[in-house]
Amino acid sequence: MVKRPPQSRVEGSESTQHDLVTLFRSIGTSGVIEADAIHAILESNGIYSLNSGIVYPGCGFEVRVARADLERARKVLKEAEASGPEAAEEAEAASEE
């Protein structure tokens, strides 16, 4: 189960907002694919993330996480990158069983 990020009260406002920070940003044409992959890796490791982007050339894509999860998210992505595509294919195959 994915844990939602902590909420913090915005000074002078009755509403609450998630304290999200940008983990990944891309303006390139492959940005949506990279953002989707990063979002999936984080969610599969129990880290809530927000994948946002606008599908217009040059507008870019972002993946944001709770500030409290930022270091853990970086570590998870570094480990996933080190494992390479073979590990991703094995994990996908295992999830289909």
Secondary structure, 3 states (H helix, E strand, C coil): CCECCCEEECCCCCCEEECEEEEEEECCCCHHHHHHHHHHHHHHCCECEEEEECCCCCCCEEEEEEHHHHHHHHHHHHHHHHHHHHHHHHHHHHHHC
